[in-house]
Amino acid sequence: MVGFLSLSLLSLLAGSAFSVILPEQEVILDAPARTMEGWSYVNCGLPSDVVQVKSITLFPDPPKPGKDLIITAVGTVNQVVEDGAYADVTVKLGVIKLLHKQFDVCHEARAANASIQCPVEKGEYTVVQNVTLPNEIPRAKFSVSVRGYTAEDEDMLCLDLKVDFMQSPFPRIL
């Protein structure tokens, strides 16, 4: 969600593009895939990507409609991220594409008054972003694809998220 724009973008997009993200969990994104209750992710990035995501934590658990969602993202920027960096975001409900949009990462960070602004220097970052969720959150399964690129079109970040808001009437037994 990030002096670390790609993760800031992820948290900003949670409000502007998708509005609902994941229940509070710490997610270690160096594994190929991991499933948690209500959501799953795949870090589709490569070790050579400009931004390496280490973890994402969300609070509260579960997210509450009409309330704030606090996203904490931790990661490493391996080369300077400059104006012109962008992300392609696709949100689907099942197989139906709800949104496909390209976001200017630096512009979105400025507009949200994010703690990290372009240019983002190399280094380790922790970013905390607050997103207000809408009152109406549909009970449905969503998938979100985020592909981030530098101004030079180099791969910056790749995440695939699935969020299931279709709550089972039966408690899950582990």
C-alpha positions in Angstrom: 0.0 0.0 0.0 5.3 2.3 0.3 8.4 6.8 0.5 6.9 3.7 -1.5 4.4 4.4 -4.2 3.2 1.1 -5.5 2.0 0.0 -2.2 0.5 3.4 -1.6 -1.2 3.0 -4.9 -2.6 -0.4 -3.8 -4.2 1.3 -0.7 -5.3 4.3 -2.7 -6.9 2.1 -5.3 -8.7 0.3 -2.6 -10.7 3.5 -2.1 -10.9 4.8 -5.6 -11.2 1.7 -7.7 -12.4 -1.2 -5.5 -13.4 0.4 -2.2 -13.3 -3.0 -0.4 -10.1 -5.0 0.3 -9.1 -7.8 2.5 -9.9 -8.6 6.1 -7.1 -7.8 8.6 -4.3 -10.3 8.1 -0.6 -10.0 7.7 0.2 -11.3 4.3 3.7 -12.3 3.4 3.9 -11.9 -0.3 7.1 -13.8 -1.1 5.3 -17.1 -1.4 3.7 -18.1 -4.7 0.2 -18.0 -3.2 -1.6 -18.2 0.1 -5.2 -18.4 1.1 -6.8 -16.8 4.1 -10.4 -16.7 5.3 -12.3 -14.5 2.9 -9.4 -13.7 0.5 -6.3 -14.9 -1.3 -3.5 -13.4 -3.2 -0.7 -14.2 -5.6 2.4 -12.2 -5.8 2.9 -12.4 -9.5 6.0 -10.2 -9.4 9.6 -11.2 -10.2 12.7 -10.8 -8.1 13.8 -8.2 -10.6 10.7 -6.0 -10.0 11.4 -2.5 -8.9 9.2 -2.8 -5.8 9.4 -5.9 -3.6 6.4 -6.3 -1.3 7.2 -7.8 2.0 3.8 -7.7 3.8 0.4 -6.0 3.9 -1.7 -5.7 7.0 -5.2 -4.5 7.2 -7.4 -3.3 10.1 -10.1 -3.8 11.2 -10.9 -7.4 10.8 -13.4 -7.7 9.2 -13.6 -4.4 7.4 -16.7 -2.4 8.2 -18.8 -0.7 5.6 -18.8 3.0 6.0 -15.8 2.9 8.2 -12.1 3.5 7.7 -9.8 0.6 6.6 -6.1 1.0 7.7 -3.7 -0.6 5.3 -0.1 -1.0 6.3 2.3 -2.0 3.5 6.0 -2.9 3.9 8.4 -3.3 1.1 11.6 -2.4 -0.7 12.2 0.0 -3.6 15.2 -1.2 -5.6 15.5 1.8 -7.9 14.2 5.3 -7.9 10.5 5.6 -8.9 9.8 8.8 -10.8 6.9 10.7 -12.2 5.4 8.7 -15.0 5.1 5.5 -13.0 1.7 3.9 -13.5 -0.5 0.9 -12.6 -3.0 -1.0 -14.7 -5.9 -2.1 -12.4 -8.6 -4.5 -13.3 -11.5 -5.4 -11.0 -13.9 -8.2 -11.8 -17.0 -9.6 -10.2 -16.8 -13.3 -11.2 -16.0 -13.1 -14.9 -17.6 -9.7 -15.4 -15.1 -6.8 -15.7 -16.2 -3.9 -13.5 -13.2 -1.7 -14.0 -10.1 -1.5 -16.0 -8.2 1.7 -15.5 -4.7 3.0 -15.7 -3.6 5.1 -12.7 -0.7 7.6 -12.5 1.0 6.4 -9.3 2.6 9.7 -8.5 -0.6 11.7 -9.2 -2.7 9.4 -7.0 -0.2 9.7 -4.2 -0.2 13.5 -4.4 -4.0 13.7 -4.6 -4.3 11.5 -1.5 -1.6 13.4 0.3 0.2 10.1 0.8 3.2 10.1 3.1 5.4 9.0 0.2 5.7 11.2 -2.9 7.7 11.0 -6.2 10.5 10.6 -6.7 10.8 7.6 -4.4 14.4 6.8 -3.5 15.8 3.3 -3.1 15.2 1.8 0.4 12.9 0.0 2.8 9.5 1.6 3.4 6.5 1.2 5.6 3.4 3.0 4.5 0.1 3.4 6.4 -2.9 4.5 4.4 -6.4 5.1 5.6 -9.3 4.3 3.2 -13.0 5.0 3.9 -15.1 2.0 2.7 -18.5 2.7 1.2 -21.7 1.9 3.2 -22.9 -0.5 0.5 -20.5 -3.5 0.0 -22.1 -6.2 -2.1 -21.9 -9.8 -1.0 -19.9 -11.1 -3.9 -16.5 -12.5 -5.0 -14.2 -9.9 -6.5 -10.8 -10.3 -8.2 -8.3 -7.4 -8.5 -5.3 -7.4 -10.8 -2.6 -4.7 -10.2 0.3 -4.4 -12.6 2.7 -1.5 -11.8 5.2 -0.1 -14.2 7.9 2.6 -14.1 8.0 5.6 -16.3 10.3 3.6 -18.5 7.8 0.7 -18.7 9.8 -1.6 -16.5 7.9 -4.0 -14.3 7.4 -2.4 -10.9 4.9 -4.6 -9.1 2.4 -7.4 -9.7 -0.4 -8.5 -7.4 -3.5 -10.6 -8.0 -6.1 -10.4 -5.2 -9.3 -12.3 -4.6 -11.8 -11.1 -2.1 -14.9 -13.1 -1.1 -17.6 -11.1 0.6 -20.2 -13.9 0.3 -20.2 -14.8 4.0 -21.1 -18.4 4.8 -23.9 -18.8 7.4 -21.9 -21.5 8.9 -18.7 -20.9 10.9 -15.5 -22.2 9.4 -13.9 -25.0 11.4 -10.2 -25.3 11.1 
